[in-house]
Amino acid sequence: MPNSNLFIVHPEIESALAEGRAVVALESTVIAHGLPRPQNLETALRLEQIVREAGAVPATIAIIEGKLHVGLTRNQVERIAMSDRVHKISRRDLAVAIAQRWDGATTVAGTMWVAHRARVELFATGGIGGVHRGSLPDVSADLTELAQTPMTVVCSGAKIVLDLEATREWLETYGITVIGYGCDEMPAFYSRKSGLMVDARADSAEEVAKIIGASRELQMNVATLVTVPVPEEVEVPAIELQNVLDEALAEAERMSIKGRDLTPFLLSRMAEQSGGATLRANIALLENNARVAAEIAVHIAE
């Protein structure tokens, strides 16, 4: 691990890692920027509870006053959820956040970087970033982190506002194995199907753990992506999603919203325009992914 003065690992997590028990990393951008209040705080606490109920230890990752925290107290979770002064931190922002003593919520890429150096090998999130729509070659740092960090990331595919076909091609090009958890197609975040095939299907946590074990033995230096469909009862139909997304994209263009502000804007507008259907799906898939990740982590630890 890098300089221990910059990393603060919660004693419970430190103990679990030392004893070889299951630990699951959780990101904090979804708390600070991904969900509206008060659902953000409720969901953050619920995700930790789900991980515990499945037999693993949750390690929510964030930056507090320029320190990289692996595992948060209840007060720290509330601080990230309720403050308007929390920065969105990807890998490129970590040094600035430390030097300027920011409070920060880590993205998928930021969370992976910190978790890997704290020796946490499994990470649950909602959706990864990917290749953005449009003519510019705009690729999320999440993808490049997946290509160079040997972790297992459990998600529901890439966020629907991205170019899913280009994102799937990018994952293939950079050798990132995509496992479908109980599915043959890579999920499309709020929808269960995308038409894009996975590399392998696994129908249990035990099957995934075996693949991860083989990847370890081969010393693969890339991530393994485990994609889990959103629960069927809250899935938003793809046709309905496309209509809502088209409206949100048109509004973003009128307002000249671009770059790192675009995805949270689109997700927020889609929640409003769908009558809350996408928000309900988002929370449900986050909870489901946390449970699946914990079950996989337990099998790996065994």
Long-range contacts (C-beta under 8 A, 24 or more apart in sequence): 1-117, 1-118, 1-119, 2-117, 6-67, 6-68, 6-98, 7-67, 7-68, 7-70, 7-114, 7-117, 7-118, 8-64, 8-67, 8-68, 8-69, 8-70, 9-70, 9-71, 9-118, 10-59, 10-69, 10-70, 10-71, 10-72, 10-73, 12-57, 12-71, 13-57, 13-59, 13-70, 13-71, 13-118, 13-120, 16-57, 17-118, 17-119, 17-120, 20-301, 21-56, 21-57, 21-301, 22-55, 22-56, 22-57, 22-122, 22-294, 22-297, 22-298, 22-300, 22-301, 23-56, 23-57, 23-58, 23-59, 23-120, 23-121, 23-122, 23-297, 24-51, 24-56, 24-57, 24-58, 24-59, 24-120, 24-122, 24-123, 24-124, 24-290, 24-293, 24-294, 24-297, 25-59, 25-60, 25-61, 25-70, 25-111, 25-112, 25-115, 25-120, 25-122, 25-123, 25-124, 26-51, 26-58, 26-59, 26-60, 26-61, 26-111, 26-123, 26-124, 26-125, 26-290, 27-60, 27-61, 27-105, 27-106, 27-107, 27-108, 27-110, 27-111, 27-123, 27-125, 28-60, 28-61, 28-62, 28-72, 28-80, 28-104, 28-105, 28-106, 28-111, 29-88, 29-89, 29-105, 29-106, 29-107, 29-108, 29-110, 29-111, 30-125, 30-126, 30-286, 31-60, 31-62, 31-77, 31-80, 31-81, 31-105, 32-80, 32-81, 32-83, 32-86, 32-88, 32-105, 33-86, 33-88, 33-105, 33-264, 34-126, 34-264, 34-267, 34-282, 35-279, 35-282, 35-283, 36-268, 36-271, 36-279, 37-81, 37-82, 39-279, 39-283, 40-81, 41-77, 41-78, 41-81, 41-82, 43-283, 43-286, 43-287, 44-77, 44-80, 44-81, 45-74, 45-77, 46-287, 47-124, 47-286, 47-287, 47-290, 48-77, 50-287, 50-290, 50-291, 50-294, 51-124, 51-290, 51-291, 51-293, 51-294, 53-291, 53-294, 54-290, 54-291, 54-294, 54-295, 54-298, 55-294, 55-295, 55-298, 56-293, 56-294, 56-297, 56-298, 56-301, 58-290, 59-115, 59-118, 59-120, 61-106, 61-110, 61-111, 61-114, 61-115, 62-103, 62-104, 62-105, 62-106, 63-87, 63-89, 63-94, 63-97, 63-98, 63-102, 63-103, 63-104, 63-105, 63-106, 64-103, 65-101, 65-102, 65-103, 66-97, 66-98, 66-99, 66-100, 66-101, 66-102, 67-98, 68-94, 68-98, 68-114, 70-114, 70-115, 70-118, 70-120, 79-103, 80-105, 88-260, 90-141, 91-141, 91-145, 92-141, 107-141, 107-142, 108-142, 108-145, 108-153, 108-155, 109-140, 109-141, 109-142, 109-144, 109-145, 112-142, 112-145, 112-146, 112-149, 112-151, 112-153, 112-223, 113-145, 113-149, 115-151, 116-149, 116-150, 116-151, 120-151, 121-151, 121-152, 121-297, 121-300, 122-151, 122-152, 122-154, 122-293, 122-296, 122-297, 122-300, 123-151, 123-152, 123-153, 123-154, 123-293, 124-153, 124-154, 124-155, 124-286, 124-289, 124-290, 124-292, 124-293, 124-294, 125-153, 125-154, 125-155, 125-286, 125-289, 126-155, 126-156, 126-159, 126-189, 126-282, 126-285, 126-286, 126-289, 127-155, 127-156, 127-157, 127-158, 127-159, 127-160, 127-189, 127-285, 128-153, 128-155, 128-157, 128-158, 128-159, 128-225, 129-158, 129-159, 129-162, 129-263, 130-158, 130-159, 130-162, 130-163, 130-164, 130-166, 130-167, 130-170, 131-162, 131-163, 131-166, 131-167, 131-170, 132-162, 132-163, 132-262, 133-161, 133-162, 133-163, 133-249, 139-170, 143-167, 143-170, 143-171, 143-174, 145-223, 146-171, 146-174, 146-176, 146-222, 146-223, 146-225, 147-174, 147-175, 147-176, 147-222, 147-223, 148-221, 148-222, 149-222, 149-223, 150-215, 150-216, 150-220, 150-221, 150-222, 150-223, 151-223, 151-224, 152-208, 152-212, 152-223, 152-224, 152-226, 152-293, 152-296, 153-223, 153-224, 153-225, 153-226, 154-181, 154-226, 154-228, 154-289, 154-292, 154-293, 154-296, 155-225, 155-226, 155-227, 155-228, 155-289, 156-187, 156-189, 156-227, 156-228, 156-229, 156-230, 156-285, 156-288, 156-289, 157-186, 157-187, 157-188, 157-189, 157-194, 157-227, 158-188, 158-189, 159-189, 159-263, 159-267, 160-188, 160-189, 160-190, 160-191, 160-241, 160-245, 160-270, 161-245, 161-248, 161-249, 161-262, 161-263, 161-266, 161-267, 161-270, 162-263, 164-188, 164-194, 164-196, 165-196, 168-194, 168-196, 171-225, 174-222, 175-220, 175-222, 176-222, 176-223, 176-224, 176-225, 177-211, 177-215, 177-222, 177-224, 177-225, 178-225, 178-227, 179-208, 179-211, 179-224, 179-225, 179-226, 179-227, 180-227, 181-208, 181-226, 181-227, 181-228, 181-229, 181-292, 182-228, 182-229, 183-227, 183-228, 183-229, 186-227, 187-227, 187-228, 187-229, 187-230, 188-238, 189-230, 189-281, 189-285, 190-230, 190-235, 190-236, 190-241, 190-278, 190-281, 190-282, 190-285, 191-230, 191-235, 191-236, 191-237, 191-238, 191-241, 192-229, 192-230, 192-232, 192-235, 193-229, 193-238, 198-227, 202-226, 205-292, 205-295, 205-296, 205-298, 205-299, 206-299, 208-296, 208-299, 209-296, 209-299, 209-300, 212-296, 212-300, 213-300, 226-292, 226-293, 226-296, 228-285, 228-288, 228-289, 228-292, 230-281, 230-284, 230-285, 230-288, 231-284, 231-285, 231-288, 233-284, 234-277, 234-280, 234-281, 234-284, 234-285, 235-281, 236-274, 236-277, 236-278, 236-281, 240-274, 240-277, 241-270, 241-274, 241-278, 244-270, 244-273, 244-274, 244-278, 245-270, 247-273, 248-273
